[in-house]
């Protein structure tokens, strides 16, 4: 209460007493001096009492405002009037109850968030307007730029999944399953459950839970591909073997010359089938794990050294040399040694197989200056390029886009003559994709071919020197 308001209220409350004293003084019952002094005392007393009373109320009001704004504050001590003290005590009890309730809700919210983050499946929560209201760590890893307050369609544009959400949000379905393919991440397949959550304060939220079906779909595809590919590629060697067996069982049953002539061919055909089955099984395993990137460190120079050492005998047989150059002191990539050995084993072995006798296989390790645009989606800060160059007949331009297809051969007779199964480059492609890299092929007829593998390179403090120079 302001000072002027306090004076006005005190004057109003002391007016009856002043009127009585004035009447008594006019009747001669008391002196005018005593009447004036008594009126002043009454006025001062009333003003003092009002000041104390309204001061307590003002302190209680400030405390109530603090509780309203922040649910905290200190109750005013030593209140003079019981009404104000009771009001302050009531406010303190209400504040304490609210603090306990808020602490309980915060604890529950924290526990719920921790449980949500530990779920293996990506979970995204949205409201009726398709605005993201929450998500767990698995969802953040799946959708790299996921943020609350953003529209769901910034991250998911699949019309079938969005239609399923509309069906649930409109009440036509309480929950709905949809298959969703994330093409930007090695074609991962998900079963997405869309369901409504209990409404809070009239605003209903919805949850999208992603269950990974990638392995299941790949297994199904692998079974179909294996049956088709194996049936097609095994038909020829099986026909040859059956023909020779029938001949040896029939007309050439007792002919030792035919036996010596047919057995080497039968052995070669059986080995070809063995290599074919091994490569098919290897490719199937690689495709099964392609959506899971490796996380270890791999020294590319050590991998190349191991591969070239193993192929030295084959290169010497054709009077060829394998020359390795590197501009990197520590060429460490994110990968698995065993799989990258398989990558460069296939590439360098092909360079030796198809290269001209007496030529050189050139291997170069360097940082990529102009990496392919296909790597932009992975956001690698540094990219390493490993190129394998041969001096061969080269490959016509029209064949280059299809070289990594299963069983695609530029020259079937020559490929089979050198023991190729037609799966080597397909295996290389899928292994490189698992390492979140890519491969380019360039060739000039009559000059040779260059196969370049691009891989993410370790950066800064993450680089560890795995092998001494």
MOSUL-V214509 format. One record per pair of residues at least 12 apart in sequence whose ideal C-beta (glycine too) atoms are under 7 Angstrom apart, sorted by the first residue. I is the first residue (numbers start at 1). J is the second residue. Records with the same first field share a line. If there is no record, write none. Layout:
I->J + J
//
This chain:
1->54
6->47 + 50 + 51
9->50
10->43 + 46 + 47 + 50
11->43
13->46
14->42 + 43 + 46
17->39 + 42
18->39
21->35 + 38 + 39
22->35
52->80
53->81
56->79 + 80 + 81 + 84
57->84
59->76
60->76 + 84 + 87 + 88
63->75 + 76 + 88 + 91
64->91
67->91 + 95
71->95 + 98 + 99 + 102
75->88 + 92
76->88
116->136
117->136 + 137
119->136 + 138
120->138
121->138 + 209 + 210 + 211
122->136 + 138 + 139 + 142 + 210
123->135 + 136 + 139 + 207 + 209
124->139 + 208
125->205 + 206 + 207
126->152 + 205 + 206
127->203 + 205
128->169 + 204
130->151 + 152 + 153 + 165
131->149 + 151
132->146 + 147 + 148 + 149 + 150 + 152
133->148 + 205
134->148
142->210
143->155
158->180
160->178
161->178 + 180 + 192
164->176 + 178 + 194
165->194 + 206
168->194 + 195 + 196 + 206
169->206
174->195 + 196
175->193 + 194 + 195
176->194
177->191 + 193
178->192 + 194
179->191
180->192
184->377
185->291
186->290 + 291 + 433
188->212 + 214 + 291
189->213 + 214 + 217
190->210 + 211 + 212 + 213
191->211 + 213
192->208 + 210
193->209
194->206 + 208
195->207
214->291
215->288
218->287 + 288
219->288
222->284 + 287 + 288
226->280 + 284
229->280 + 406 + 407
230->280
233->276 + 407
234->273 + 276
237->269 + 272 + 273
240->269
241->266 + 269 + 270
244->262 + 265 + 266
247->262
248->262
275->421
276->421
279->421 + 423 + 427
280->423
282->427
283->423 + 426 + 427 + 430
286->427 + 430 + 431 + 434
287->430
289->434
290->430 + 433 + 434
293->434 + 435 + 436
294->334 + 335 + 336 + 434 + 435
295->334
296->335 + 336
297->332 + 334 + 458 + 464 + 466
298->332 + 333 + 335 + 336 + 337 + 340
299->331 + 332 + 466 + 467
300->331 + 333 + 365 + 384 + 386
301->326 + 331 + 365 + 467
302->466 + 467
303->337 + 340 + 341 + 344
304->324 + 344 + 363
306->341
307->341 + 344 + 345 + 348
308->322 + 324 + 348
311->348 + 349 + 352
314->352
315->352
318->352 + 357
319->357 + 358
320->352 + 355 + 357 + 358 + 359 + 360 + 361
321->360
322->348 + 361 + 363
323->360 + 362 + 363
324->363
325->364
326->365
327->366
328->365 + 366 + 367
330->463 + 465
331->365 + 384
332->457 + 458 + 463 + 464 + 466
333->384 + 455 + 456 + 457 + 458
334->456 + 458
335->435 + 455
339->431
342->427 + 431
343->428 + 431 + 432 + 453
346->424 + 427 + 428
347->388 + 428 + 451
348->361 + 388
350->424
351->388 + 390
353->418
354->390 + 392
355->390 + 391 + 392
356->391 + 392
359->391
360->391
361->388 + 390
362->389
363->388
364->387
365->386
366->385
367->382 + 384 + 457
368->383 + 384 + 385 + 454
371->383 + 454
372->438 + 440 + 454
374->438
375->438 + 454
378->436
380->456
381->459
382->457 + 459
383->454 + 456 + 457
384->455 + 457
385->452 + 454
386->453
387->450 + 452
388->451
389->448 + 450
390->448 + 449
391->448
392->448 + 449
393->445 + 446
394->443 + 444 + 445 + 446 + 447 + 448 + 449
395->410 + 443 + 449
396->445
400->441 + 443
403->425 + 441
404->425 + 426 + 429
405->426
406->422 + 423 + 426
407->422 + 423
408->422
409->422
432->453
435->455
436->456
437->453 + 454 + 455 + 456
438->454
439->451 + 452 + 453
440->452
//
